[in-house]
Amino acid sequence: QVTLVESGGGAVQAGGSLRLSCAASGYIRSGNYMAWFREAPGKGREGVAAIRTGFGNTYFADSVKGRFTISQDNAKNTLYLQMNSLKAEDTAMYYCAAALRYFAGWGALFSDRYDSWGQGTQVTVSS
């Protein structure tokens, strides 16, 4: 129902910044959550940040609080992840996700809440 395409990944030095973009096609209603997840070799899927469409409520993993910002451009139907003060441990494949079901905010960083996923974009941070 929803197609997601990520872009903006790359290689940066520790302390640098990147902005990831996720272009969505399909209808995402007000109240639906969108999020960023990441996977690193030897580690499981981790919820990074989420936002409630049309409301602006945001949620962040403890490891990125104060460094990452999630936002949406409704006119362009695009999700963003601004990543600042990057660390080597941020190195991972980053995935955009959209939830078509409704749920309470405490579940916004749980992967099983989401229905549609992008193909991923690689972020590599050198220390």
N, C-alpha and C positions, 0 to 999 in steps of 0.2 A: 504494500500500500504506500510506503514511503521509501524513496531512494535517497541515500546519503553518500556524499562524496567529500572526503577530507583533502586538505591541501595545506601547505605552509611548513611542513616538517623540514628538517635539515640538521646540519652539524654546527654547533656553537661551543665556545669556551665557557667554562664555569663563570657565573656572574652575568652572562649575557641574557638576551631576551629573544623570544619567538612568539609569533601569533599564528595559531592554527585556525583554519576556517573549515566549516562544514556546510556545504550547499545541499539543501533539502528540496526534493520534488515530491509533491503530494500534499494533502491537506493535514496540517497540524493545528489542532484546535486549542483555543485558550484553555489553560489548565493542564495540558499535556506537558510532561517533563521531557527535557532533552539533557544529555549528559556526555561527558568525556570519560572514557576508561583507558587504562593502559596495561600492557603486558610486557614484561622483561624476561629474558632467558632465565629459566630456573625459578621463576616466580609466577604466581597466579594472576588472574585478572583483578585489577584494582580500580575502584571508582575514584575518580579524581575530582570532578566538579559536576554539578547539575543545576538547572534553572527551570522554574515553572513558567511556561509560556503565558504571556499576558499578565502575569502577576509580579514577576521580578524576584521572587524568593530564590535564594541561592544556597548551595550546600557545597562544602569542600572537605576533602580528606585532610586530616590533621597535618600530614606531611607537606601540604602545599598552601595552607592558610597563610595569608599575608603576602604571598608571592604570586599566586595565580588569580586571574579574574575571568569569569564566564559572562557572556553577554549575547544578545540576539538583535538582529536587524530584521524586523518583521517585513518591511517592504521588499527586502532581498531574500527573505526566507532563509537566512543564514545564521548559523551558530558560530561563535568565536571562543577561543581560549587564549587569553593573553598570559604568557608565561614570562615572569621576570625572576632575576636572581637565580638562574638555573644552576642546578647541582648535578654532579655526575650520576647520582642516584635517580635523577629524573629520566635518564636514558631508557627508552622503551618505544614500543609501537603504540601509537595513540589512536583510539577508535572513537568515532562519534556514534551516538545512539539516540533513538527516539522511542518514547513510550506512548502507545495509543490507548492504553488503559489508564484509569485513574487510581491513585493510591495516596496514602498519607506521606508527608514530607520526610518522615524518618526513614523511608525506604528508597529515597532518591539515588543513593549510591550503591544499590544492590542490582547486580547485573540481570537477575531473573525478572526484574520489573520491565525490562525493555524488549521491544518487538522488532525493531529495525536497526541494522548496523551498517556502518560504512566499511570500506576495504582497509582502512588504516593508513597512517602516515608516520614515518620513522623520525624520531627525535634522538639525536646523539649529542651528549654533553661531555666535553673533554675537561678533566680536572687539571 
